[in-house]
């Protein structure tokens, strides 16, 4: 059984509904699953390099955006909040990773979908990949 501080796992299933392409994977957030935890503030006085502090700040900000996406998908935030979430998330990624970074491009491509709920699910997986890479120290940008 996972501990309480682990983030919920997403399940990828093959779609096949009337509005989905049969070969396109769909991310399904399990019903009743807990959203990612709200982040604690980064303590700027802690020891460590600037790069580690920037990565910690990025993972905290990503957690907030993932939490908001989860709230939208669970219906706890209005659907109109999707546009604001999309804009804020795209600015976050562009400021931290750069406009031409692969993850920024993948996020933009995920949000092109006409069905905004499907777009948020796809963008959520991109954010989760960025979070995992940043937490493992695999995320690169020259100014980190």
N, C-alpha and C positions, 0 to 999 in steps of 0.2 A: 504494500500500500504506500502511495507517495506521501511524503511528508507535507505538512501544511505550507512550507515556504517554497515548494516547487511550483513552477507555473503550469497551468493546465496544458495537456497535450492536445493537439488538434489532430483530427482524423481526416485522411484524404480518401475520398471515395470516388469512384467513376460515376459521372453524371449520366443522365439518360432521360431527364424530364422533357416536357414539350418545348420549353424555352432554352434548353441546354443542348450543346453539341455532345453527342454520345462519347467522343474520345477525349473531351476536356475534363481534367480532374477538377473536383469541387471540394473546397474546404468546408467541413461541417463542424461547427463548434457544438460540442455536446450540450444538450438541454440541461439547464441547471448547473452548468460548470461555473466555477468562480472566475471572475475576470483577473487579469494580472494584478498583482498587488500595487497599490499606490506607492511611488518611490519615496524614500526618505531623502531629505535634502543632503546635498554633497557638502561635507565639512571642508571648507577651503583651507583650514589650518592644519589638516592632517599632513603627515609626511608623504613624500612621493614625488614623482616627476610631473611636469606639466602635462605630458602625454597621458599618463594614467588619470590625472584629474579630468582632462577633456573627455577621455573615454568613459569615465564614471558619470560625468555630466550627460554625455550622449545617451548612455544606457538608461539613465533616470528619465530623460526627456522622451525617449522611445517608449518606456514603460507607461508614461502618462498617455501618449498617443494610442498605444495598444489598448489601454484601459478604456479610453473614450470610444474607440472602434468597437470594442466588446459591448459597451453600453448601447451604442446605436444598433448593433445587430440583435441584441436582446430586446430591443424596443423600449428601453428606458430613457432614451433621448429621442427627440423628434427627428424625423427623416431630413428635415431642413438643416439639421446640424451637420450633415454629411459634407456639404460644400465648405463650411468653415473648417471642419476637421481636415479635409483634403488640402486646402490652402495652407493651413498651419503646418501640416506634416511635410508638404512639399518644400516649404521655406526652410524648415528644420533640416531636411536632407540636403538641400542645396547649400545652405550655410556651412554645414559640417563636412559634407563629402565633396562638394563641388557639383556644378550643373551637369558636367559630362560623365559623372561616375555611373557605373553600371547599375547600381541600386537605384539611383535617381531615375534613370531611364525605365527600369522595370516598374517602379512605382507609377510613373506617368502612364505606361502602357496598361497597367492594371486598372487605373481609374478611367480609362476610355470606355469601358463597358457601359452600355445603355442602362442596364439593370444596376442601379447604384448599390443595392445590397450585395450583389455578386462582386461588384467592384471593390467594396470595402473588405469583403472576405479575401479577395485576391491580394489587395494591398496589405492586409493584416499579415499574410504569410511572408510578404517582402519585408515588413518591419520585424517580424520574428527572426528572419534570416540575418538581418542587419544586427539585431540585438545579440544573437548567438555569436556572430563573428566578432563583434566589438567586445563582448564579455570574454571571449577566448583569446583576444589580442591579435586576431587575424585581419582586422579592418585597417586599411592603409589610406592615408592621405598625407601629403607632404607637410601640412601644418599641424599634425597631431603631435 
